[in-house]
């Protein structure tokens, strides 16, 4: 049965954002998504090579161990992207409920047979490949949430129970994630869900009340776990215990400090020489800051910001053309990428407690790389279908 959606009155965008300067309506997808993605792939490959060689030499007697694996992950991501690009958004919408079940199953499986690293049981080992269950769970949950908002958008904007249902699903996923434990993913999913529900038309008082409850729950989770409390206290004053709980952050801050404006040059980082733990994963931005300075970090943030803005504008355009599932999904991807990038950079710069979140498309990590690539493929597919709709409309208008 077709779903009748209430009309959405959106304010007009500025002319400079909407005008077609290059008359590219006949292009079937936005090439700039590919340019941004490949630029970040290349930067990530170079920085993983620069930051991982010392630790790879010690652990595997091969300085190129992580570089080779990272290159393989990029190739796998491109293969997955080529396949996923053929899937219409209607199929994503149709299977959104099954994707949610798959996300729950992955989070259950990792608790039973998952591999434990540094006290966290987050990885499912399949031969040479490690799958971090939380990464696809994020994408699948946002897909489900977008489908839910299409079915229940009026209920979300008018009744509290419209909020309660998706938050109940989020609570179930959060419980499974906290058993790993993975509070960082929970925070990202909560922030994205909250932002998407607000954009879907929820009332301000509902938004504020859920925000207060969510923040209170996070504070409680931090207080009841000693290791989380140590992370927060060390983040507030890492120099109080620079060789203990504050060690990672102090080393990261020293990397940023050495970088100054234009950095020490590619390959000249000192902190990557096993002074800074996780230099090629969660703290790769600190190495970028040391080798390329403030200017290098600013360039990375500009790339991320451009990608996020394009995702949000794409979501807006989809809603204007009454493609509600596509619009909400694009919004979710934009919010997710922006928040995860902000937390990653903020954690390495001492603005937030460390959360173990990767920098999208740059940090080492196969699961994150493939899932983030899938998210960009979804954006390309949404843009492609919107352009085809416009081309067909123009063709029909010309024939009439």
GITAFEN-V360374 format. One record per residue. RES is the residue in one small letter. PSI is psi as a letter, one per 40 degrees, with the letter a starting at -180 (none if undefined). BURIAL is 1 if it has 9 or more other ideal C-beta (glycine too) atoms within 8 Angstrom, else 0. Layout:
RES/PSI/BURIAL + RES/PSI/BURIAL
//
This chain:
x/h/0 + x/i/0 + x/h/0 + x/h/0 + x/i/1 + x/i/0 + x/i/0 + x/h/0 + x/h/0 + x/h/0 + x/i/0 + x/i/0 + x/i/0 + x/i/0 + x/d/0 + x/e/0 + x/d/0 + x/d/0 + x/i/0 + x/g/0 + x/d/0 + x/e/0 + x/f/0 + x/f/0 + x/d/1 + x/e/0 + x/h/0 + x/e/0 + x/i/1 + x/h/0 + x/d/0 + x/d/0 + x/d/1 + x/d/0 + x/d/0 + x/d/1 + x/d/1 + x/d/0 + x/d/1 + x/d/1 + x/d/1 + x/d/0 + x/d/1 + x/d/1 + x/d/1 + x/d/1 + x/d/1 + x/d/1 + x/d/1 + x/d/1 + x/e/1 + x/e/1 + x/d/1 + x/d/1 + x/d/1 + x/d/1 + x/d/1 + x/d/0 + x/d/0 + x/e/0 + x/f/0 + x/h/0 + x/e/0 + x/e/1 + x/d/1 + x/d/1 + x/d/1 + x/d/0 + x/d/1 + x/d/1 + x/d/1 + x/d/1 + x/d/1 + x/d/1 + x/d/0 + x/d/1 + x/d/1 + x/d/1 + x/d/0 + x/d/1 + x/d/1 + x/d/0 + x/d/0 + x/d/1 + x/d/1 + x/e/0 + x/h/1 + x/i/0 + x/d/1 + x/d/0 + x/d/0 + x/d/1 + x/d/1 + x/d/0 + x/e/0 + x/d/1 + x/d/0 + x/d/0 + x/d/1 + x/d/1 + x/d/0 + x/d/1 + x/d/1 + x/d/1 + x/d/0 + x/d/1 + x/d/1 + x/d/1 + x/d/1 + x/d/1 + x/d/1 + x/d/0 + x/e/0 + x/i/1 + x/h/0 + x/h/0 + x/h/0 + x/f/0 + x/e/0 + x/h/1 + x/g/1 + x/e/1 + x/h/1 + x/h/1 + x/h/0 + x/g/0 + x/b/0 + x/e/0 + x/h/0 + x/h/1 + x/h/1 + x/h/1 + x/d/1 + x/d/1 + x/d/1 + x/d/1 + x/d/1 + x/d/1 + x/d/1 + x/d/1 + x/d/1 + x/d/1 + x/d/1 + x/d/1 + x/d/1 + x/d/1 + x/d/1 + x/d/1 + x/d/1 + x/d/1 + x/d/0 + x/f/1 + x/d/1 + x/d/0 + x/d/1 + x/d/1 + x/e/1 + x/d/0 + x/i/0 + x/d/0 + x/d/0 + x/d/1 + x/d/1 + x/d/0 + x/d/1 + x/d/1 + x/d/1 + x/d/0 + x/d/1 + x/d/1 + x/d/0 + x/d/1 + x/d/1 + x/d/1 + x/d/0 + x/d/1 + x/d/1 + x/e/1 + x/e/0 + x/d/1 + x/i/0 + x/g/1 + x/d/1 + x/d/1 + x/d/1 + x/d/1 + x/d/1 + x/d/1 + x/d/1 + x/d/1 + x/d/1 + x/d/1 + x/d/1 + x/d/1 + x/d/1 + x/d/1 + x/d/1 + x/d/0 + x/d/0 + x/e/1 + x/e/0 + x/i/1 + x/i/0 + x/d/0 + x/d/0 + x/d/1 + x/d/1 + x/d/0 + x/d/0 + x/d/1 + x/d/1 + x/d/0 + x/d/0 + x/d/1 + x/d/0 + x/d/0 + x/d/0 + x/d/1 + x/d/0 + x/d/0 + x/d/1 + x/d/1 + x/d/0 + x/e/0 + x/h/1 + x/d/0 + x/d/0 + x/d/1 + x/d/1 + x/d/1 + x/d/1 + x/d/1 + x/d/1 + x/d/1 + x/d/1 + x/d/0 + x/g/0 + x/d/1 + x/e/0 + x/d/0 + x/g/1 + x/e/1 + x/e/0 + x/b/0 + x/d/1 + x/e/1 + x/d/1 + x/d/1 + x/d/1 + x/d/1 + x/d/1 + x/d/1 + x/d/1 + x/d/1 + x/d/1 + x/d/1 + x/d/0 + x/d/1 + x/d/1 + x/b/0 + x/d/0 + x/e/1 + x/i/1 + x/e/1 + x/i/0 + x/h/0 + x/e/0 + x/e/1 + x/h/1 + x/d/1 + x/d/1 + x/e/1 + x/f/0 + x/e/0 + x/d/0 + x/h/1 + x/i/0 + x/f/0 + x/d/1 + x/e/1 + x/c/1 + x/d/1 + x/f/1 + x/d/1 + x/d/1 + x/d/1 + x/d/1 + x/d/1 + x/d/1 + x/d/1 + x/d/1 + x/e/1 + x/a/1 + x/d/1 + x/d/1 + x/d/1 + x/d/1 + x/d/0 + x/d/1 + x/d/1 + x/d/1 + x/d/0 + x/d/1 + x/d/1 + x/d/1 + x/d/1 + x/d/1 + x/d/1 + x/d/1 + x/d/1 + x/d/1 + x/d/1 + x/d/1 + x/d/1 + x/d/1 + x/d/1 + x/d/1 + x/d/1 + x/d/1 + x/d/0 + x/e/0 + x/f/0 + x/g/1 + x/d/1 + x/d/1 + x/d/1 + x/d/1 + x/d/1 + x/d/1 + x/d/1 + x/d/1 + x/d/1 + x/d/1 + x/d/1 + x/d/1 + x/d/1 + x/d/1 + x/d/1 + x/d/1 + x/d/1 + x/d/1 + x/d/0 + x/d/1 + x/d/1 + x/d/1 + x/d/1 + x/d/1 + x/d/1 + x/e/1 + x/e/1 + x/d/0 + x/i/0 + x/i/1 + x/h/1 + x/e/1 + x/f/0 + x/h/1 + x/i/1 + x/h/1 + x/h/1 + x/e/1 + x/d/1 + x/i/1 + x/h/1 + x/h/1 + x/d/1 + x/d/1 + x/d/1 + x/d/1 + x/d/1 + x/d/1 + x/d/1 + x/d/1 + x/d/1 + x/d/1 + x/d/1 + x/d/1 + x/d/1 + x/d/1 + x/d/1 + x/d/1 + x/d/1 + x/d/1 + x/d/1 + x/d/1 + x/d/1 + x/d/1 + x/d/1 + x/d/1 + x/d/1 + x/d/1 + x/d/0 + x/d/0 + x/d/1 + x/d/0 + x/d/0 + x/d/0 + x/d/0 + x/d/0 + x/none/0
//
